[in-house]
Amino acid sequence: MGAADSADYGLLSPAWAGTPAADLTGDRQLLQALLDVELEWVRVLASAGLADPEAPAVVAAVSDASRYDTASLAERAQGGGNPVIPLLADLRAQARAQSPKAAAAIHRGATSQDIMDTALMLMARRALDTILADADRAAAALGDLARRHAATLCVARTLTQHSLPSTFGLRAAQWLHGVGAAAQGLRAAAADLPLQWGGASGTMAALSLAAGSAAGNGAPVTAFSLSASLAQGLGLAEPVAPWQTNRLPVTALGAALQDFTAAAGKMANDVLLLSRPEIGEVSEPRAAGRGGSSAMPQKQNPVLSVLIRSAALAAPGYGLQLNAAAAAADDERPSGSWHVEWQALRSLLRLAGGAAAKLAELAEGLQVSTDALARNLETAGPLVVSEKIMAVAAPLLDDGVPGRGKEVIGGAVARSLSSGEPFEHLLRSAVPTDLLSDAELRNLLNPASYLGEAAALIERITTAYPGKPSA
């Protein structure tokens, strides 16, 4: 079986296959990130007078991932337990052919975990850029949806049953509330992705030794100034200290990715329910070749929501793997637990990226049936405002006996549910007109009069999470 046969194109992972996040987290992109870290380190060393001034140009010329056999590197990685070791041998060989001095500068004072951890953070940052762009698109579309349907009445559901009147705008705003907050968490995680640079055992000893041989012109060169320059050059955060066995940077990123897939999954769950033919309140945007059935041509399956939900259900398993690995970290470089992080983190990036791309399309094209919303609210009947009736009408019937009014109203509700008699007639019979006029009764039963702070909530949420539409 050749390399192409073993490559993972996502055939069994339609939630992320073919998305920008998949492209940015493939083996070739990880390889490029590893090379980018090695190259930037050579630049830092040369700038500090610790490497030949020509070394960066030489290393840059051989730091294109296309120059290396990814399948061979993967196979040879078994020898040392990570792909940095065989890559370093190939990189040095190519650089040495042009300049032995440049080859000598590569990886000086670093260790394979420095390169691997930093490259994963670099790859994550690049993937997060596209994930956040899609999240912003989804947020902008949900904000538009919330404002457009701010006054569109619907029935809210709790534990699968009709509960109170609400608006579809508030439902969309609550989707936005989750997605927007999760996107903020992702943005914070992206800003905090740290450089890992501690040397063989996290003491920065080789780095200090190298810094001590600096020419000494200008500001003092220290291990910390060199690592700070590397972090700046790569666009990563400068850590307080190396984090070889303190894996919280990885678990924090994993948690943010899980939160986003969970928020996306919430909307997908609702769309799957609301798009059932017997409910029919929403439908997914149509696209050629999507949503069809191999056996039932009449079906239009809500595939976007299905795939978003699958990502949301898969993500926690990978997050658990990251947390278990962090808890099992041992000594000054984790044995095995570090290695198991790599695929789990990449899978989370892919799942979040796939969910974000599909969520943006879903939010931008979601079709809302105001007729179905009105029909389902009407089906709920006047009992949808029973909470308000209990608060307003029941005290009128207490007649000096606390709780009597609730019993009367509760009896009317039970009778209506069991016999099918119109509740409004039973209520009219129970409450004299001198206590509650016909006009007051009609207002009491009007679902539009019991929306609480729905409009204000929509405004607060859409203001807090404005999003950004695609250009």
Sequence and secondary structure as in RCSB ss.txt:
>XXXX:A:sequence
MGAADSADYGLLSPAWAGTPAADLTGDRQLLQALLDVELEWVRVLASAGLADPEAPAVVAAVSDASRYDTASLAE
RAQGGGNPVIPLLADLRAQARAQSPKAAAAIHRGATSQDIMDTALMLMARRALDTILADADRAAAALGDLARRHA
ATLCVARTLTQHSLPSTFGLRAAQWLHGVGAAAQGLRAAAADLPLQWGGASGTMAALSLAAGSAAGNGAPVTAFS
LSASLAQGLGLAEPVAPWQTNRLPVTALGAALQDFTAAAGKMANDVLLLSRPEIGEVSEPRAAGRGGSSAMPQKQ
NPVLSVLIRSAALAAPGYGLQLNAAAAAADDERPSGSWHVEWQALRSLLRLAGGAAAKLAELAEGLQVSTDALAR
NLETAGPLVVSEKIMAVAAPLLDDGVPGRGKEVIGGAVARSLSSGEPFEHLLRSAVPTDLLSDAELRNLLNPASY
LGEAAALIERITTAYPGKPSA
>XXXX:A:secstr
  HHHH    TT TTTTTSHHHHHTSHHHHHHHHHHHHHHHHHHHHHTTSS TTHHHHHHHT  GGGS HHHHHH
HGGGTTSTHHHHHHHHHHHHHTT HHHHHHTTTT  HHHHHHHHHHHHHHHHHHHHHHHHHHHHHHHHHHHHHTT
T EEEEEETTEEEEEEEHHHHHHHHHHHHHHHHHHHHHHHHT B     TTSS HHHHHHHHTS   SS   HHH
HHHHHHHHHT B  SS  SS  HHHHHHHHHHHHHHHHHHHHHHHHHHHTSTTT SEE    TTSS  SS TT  
  HHHHHHHHHHHHHHHHHHHHHHHHHT  TTS SSHHHHHHHHHHHHHHHHHHHHHHHHHHHHH EE HHHHHH
HHHHH GGGGHHHHHHHTGGGG TTSTTHHHHHHHHHHHHHHHH   HHHHHHHHS TTTS HHHHHHHH GGG 
 TTHHHHHHHHHHH       
